[in-house]
Amino acid sequence: RSFVKGILLYLTRVSLLMVGIETKQWLKRFIAKVIGSLLNKNKLSVILNYHSIHPTHRFATKSEDFIQQMDYLTSHFKVILLNDFYNMRVAKDNLPNRLAMVTFDDGYADNYEYAFPILKKFGVKATIFLTTGFIEGIVDIAARDRTYARISPLTWAQIHEMKEWGISFGSHTHTHLILPRIPIEKAEDE
């Protein structure tokens, strides 16, 4: 099982670097189904990763879909922070059945405007991985990636408010470079 799972995860990483967003989403769903069928479903832990939650943006998860997903998640899983899951794994704790974590990449303002009220409604603590240069206005990743064009970054005030409520934050690099494609010294700096 672990060998097959390792191969599938490796192929996912390689494939995701070479395809468009629609294909990436399809591939993620397919691989999740294959891996899910190989695992004991009672001990299933899932990590949902989002970028943008927006009612009208083409590539964003629609607000109404996000509401349904959070409703399902909180009804069928124990939702915890990614750090808590990591700490349980490091401590080799006996993991509870059906854990789920919610994460966001990049730090788009719609994470605050649309996702945060929904997360609060369902009591879901999420982790947002920030691209700090985007937040600070040094790089505009939304302009660089047409997928998320015209979406603003979170502000430090919004980040502080979300942190006070219980959202956790991590690093998603400073300028959103693809780390395997740059020298190790630059990757460490990022």
C-alpha positions, 0 to 999 in steps of 0.5 A, a space after each residue: 500500500 505505502 509503495 503504491 501510495 508513494 508512487 501516486 503522490 509522486 505522479 501527482 506532484 509531477 503532473 500538477 506542475 505540467 497541466 492547467 487548473 481544470 486538469 489539476 482539479 480532476 487529477 486531484 479528485 481521481 488520485 484522492 479516490 484511488 488513495 481513498 480506496 486503498 486506505 481504511 476509511 475509518 481512519 481517513 484523514 483529509 486535507 482540503 486545500 483552497 485558494 479563492 472563495 468567491 461567488 462569481 470568480 471563474 476559478 474560485 470555489 463558489 461561496 454556496 459550494 464552500 458552505 455545503 462543503 463545510 456543512 458536510 465536513 463538520 457533520 462527518 469529520 472532526 475538523 482540526 488545525 493542520 498544526 494539531 494534526 502534525 503534532 499528533 503525528 509527531 507524537 505518534 498519538 493514536 489518531 481519531 477517526 475521520 479527521 479533516 483540515 482546511 487550508 488556503 494558499 497564497 492569502 487572497 482577500 476573498 479568504 477574509 471576505 467570503 471564506 472567513 464568515 463561513 468558517 466562523 459559522 461552522 466553527 472551522 479553524 483553517 490554516 492559510 499559507 501566505 505569500 508574504 511578498 503578495 501581502 506586502 505589495 512586493 509581487 502581484 501573484 494575482 496578475 502573474 497568474 491569470 487564474 486569479 487576476 484582479 483578486 487582492 491580497 489579505 491585509 495585515 489587519 485582516 490577518 490579525 483579526 483572523 488569527 485572533 479568532 483561531 485561524 493559523 498561518 504559515 509560509 507559502 514563500 515570499 514571492 511565490 516561486 516554485 521551489 524545485 525550480 530554483 537554486 537551494 540558496 534562493 529556496 531557503 531565502 524564500 
